[in-house]
């Protein structure tokens, strides 16, 4: 991830890159599942809803690229984070 600096320092691209590179590594390893915390949303202060949108969009776009990868899991640590992800994800 990266430190939030107000949104004009390439933070969105850097965060997306973290998810993308993690997906690439999982694919390279032949992983079946991958789990993500809310990268950079803690002490680095990336806005939670913005980070969730980037995480879901990036992981969703890349999931089909890796045939072994069956599931991506977003791990949340409090009710606010859970609500942010649930608002963006369909219940499956």
Secondary structure, DSSP 8 states (H G I E B T S, - for coil): -----SS-SSHHHHHHHHHHHHHHHHHHHT-SEEEE--TTSSTT---HHHHHHHHHHHHHHHHTT-TT--EEEE--SSHHHHHHHHHHS---
